[in-house]
Every structure is written in C-alpha cells, then in structure tokens.
Amino acid sequence: MSCMELVIAVTAGPAGGTGSASEPSVAFLLASFALIAGAVLFFTLEIFVPSGGLFGALCATCSIGSVIVMFLHNPILGVILMTLYVVVGPFAIYWGIKIWENSPVGRKLILDAELDSASAETTGGLESPSGIQATRSDLIGREGIADSQLRPVGFVQIDGARLDAIAEGDLIEVGARVRIVDASDNQLKVRLIEDGPEDPKNC
C-alpha cells in the first residue's frame, strides 16, 4: 500500500461507517488545514511586519490548534502533523530569521541597534547640562550615586545616565555618593564621597 493510499484509508476511517458520522470528522480535517494555513500566514507576517511578537504568538496558537483538531479527526494523522511541526519548525525559524535579517525592517532595526551601541560606547550615553554629548574623559570630577554595588565593578548614575564604572579602593554600596576620578582606557573610576566638608580642590 502506498503512502497516499495509507493517508486516504486513515482519513476515511473504519469501513462501514455512516455518512453522517463522517461529516464531523471531515469538518475537523478542514479546520485543521485552515489552522495550518493561518500558522503559515502569521509566520510570514512576523518576518516582514513588526508586531512585537503578536503574529508569532498567533502562529504558535494556530499550530497547536491544528494539532489538537487533527487529533480529533484522526489520532494517527495528529501524531504525523505534530512530528512534522517538530522536525520542520526549527528549520522554518532558522530561515525565517535569515530572511528577516535581510529584509528592510530587519536591516533598519539592526542598524539602529548598532548605532545606539556605538554611540553609547563613545559617549557613555550622557549629555552635559548644555545638551552637548560628553566623552568619558569629560566626566572626570562629575558626581553621582552608585546604582549598584561596586565590588569593584558596577554601575553609577551620573546626571540621570547609568554608566559602568570601577570603584577606587573598597566596596561601594548602592546609593552612596561617588565622584569620577579617572577615565583611562574608556573605563570610569569612581571614588566614594565621604560625609563631611568637601575638599575645594576636588570640586
């Protein structure tokens, strides 16, 4: 018996069945095919249309629904469809990502991310009070607070910008006041500001 004959025999169900009994089964089969088509459509839309993952979620919902409905039609065909998803799914996702990266939307998003990263690396993502971007060497002498524990590496808040930094000396706790004392090798070094009168030379 060929594969096509096997599928026809499985779809037809047991011999001697009445026509009325087969109608719900055919309806399940058609509904499953419709859900498969919906899954393919939403997968394609997810590649080319920015949706924040909405089309991807709808694709997954249609895929799961098609398997469930196919099981209601015939358990054997349900197993075959589920196996097909498991085998083909990873390849479809891989090629979908490749197509997305070469699409106009993907190229624009990737370029924007690279530009943001390069800008943050060069300027530290910080603007001076005048609104002009400052390089890390320009930040020496600026004050802020520790945004995480520095032991010795962590993050500080300088004029609303969150920057990575390294503590000079001992551990600096979250919320402590710090001053940037060095920016060599594009790495900010901060010193804990002790309570008490400020040293005019460090202002």
N, C-alpha and C positions, 0 to 999 in steps of 0.2 A: 504494500500500500504506500503510495507516495505521500509526501508531506502535505500537499494540497488536499488529498483525499482524507487524510487524518484530521485536518482542521475542519473540513466540511462535516465529517462524521461526528466530531466532538461538538460542533456548533448545533448540529441538528438534534442532538440529544438522543435518548433511548428510542429505539424503534417502537412504532405502535402508538406514539404519543398523539393526543388530540391536537387539532389546530388551535383551539382556544388556549390550551396550556402552553403552547409555544409562543404565543403573542407577547406575554410579558418578558420571556427570555430574549426575543428579538429586540424589544424595546431597550432592555439592559445593554445589549450589544451596541445598538446605535448610540445610546447615551454615552457609553464608554468611548466610542470613536469620536464623538463630539468633544468630550473632555480631553482626549489626546490632542485633537486639533487646537483646542483652547490653550493647552500647555505649550504647544509649539509656537502659537501666536504670541503668547505673553513672554516666552523666552526670547523671541526675536525682538519684541518691543523693548525688553530690558536691555538689550545690547545697544540699541540705537536711540532710545528715548530716556532721558534722565527722569527717574521716578522715585529715587530714594529707596529702592528695593521693593516698591509696591508690585510692579509687574513680576519680579522674581517670586514674591510670596504667592501671587495668583497662579504662577506657573506651577509651583510646588503643590498648591491646593488642587489644581486640576489633575496633576499627575497622580496624586494619592487617590482622588475621587475616581479616576478612570480605573485604577486597580481594584478598588472596592466594588465598583459597579460590574467590572468584568468578572470578579469572583461570584457575584450574584447571578451573572449569566451562566458561567461555567467555571468551576474551580480550576480545572486544568489550564484553560486559557488565562485565568487570573494569575497563575504561577508563571506562565510563559511571559505575560506582559510585565510582571514585577521583575523577573530576571532580565528582561530586555532593558528596563529602566536602569537596573543596577550596572549592567555592562556598558550601555551606551551613554548613560548620564555623565560619568567623569570625562569622557571624550568630548561630549557636547559642551560641557562647561569650559574645558580647556580651549577648544576652538572658539567658543563664544568670547572668552577673554582676549584671545588673539585678535579677533575681528574688532572687538570694542577698542583695543589699544590703537588700531589703525583707522578707526572711524573719526570723523571731525569732532564729535563730542569727546571721545576718549583722548585725542591728541590735545584738545584745549584744556581739559582737566589736568592731564599730566604736565603740560607746560606751565599752567598756573601754579601747580604744586612745586615744581622745580624752581620757578621764580621766587615764590614765597620762601622756600628753603634757602636759596642763595641770598636773598635779602636779609633773612634772619641771621644767617651766618656772618654776613659782613657788618651789619649794623647792630645786631643784638635785638632788633625789633623795638628800639627805643627812640623816642623823639625828645628833643630838648624842649624846654618851655617855649622857645620861639617857634616850634613846629618843624625844625630842621633835623633830619636824621643825624644821629651822632654815632661815631665809630667807638669801639670799645675803649680805645686809648683815651677818648674824650671823657670817659666816665670816671676817671680817677678823681677821687675827692668827693664824689657824689655819695649820698647817704640813702639808706633804705632799711628794710626789715628782712629777716630770714624767713623765707616762705616754706622752708622745710629744715629738718636737722642737717647741719653741715658737719660731716664727720669723716673726712674733712670736706667731701664734695656734697653739694646740694643746690638749692635754688634760693634766690633772693628776689625781692620786689623792689625795683627802682623806678620811681615815678609811674607806677602802675604797670610796668613791664616785668615779666617773670624771666629771669636770666639764670643760667647755670653759673656757679661760682665755687671757689675752693676757699676754705677757712684758713686764716693765718693763725697757727697755734692750735689751741684746744678746740673741743667740740663747741659749736654754737647752736643754741636751742632755737626752736621755732618762735618767731615773734620778737627775737632780740634785735636791737638796732645795730646796724653794721655800716661800715664805710669802705668803699672800694679804694684799695691802696696800690694795686698794681694790675696791669692788663697785658703782661708779656705773653707771647705765643697765643694771642687771642683768648687767653684764659683769665677771667677775672679773679682777683684775690681780694678777700674782704677781711676786715678786722672788726672784732667786737667793740662797740662803743660802750665803755663803762659808764655807769651812773656818776654824775658829778659834773663839775665845771669843765667846759670844753677847752681844749688847748687851742689858743688862737692860731697857732702855726698850722693846725690841721683843718681849719675852717675853709 
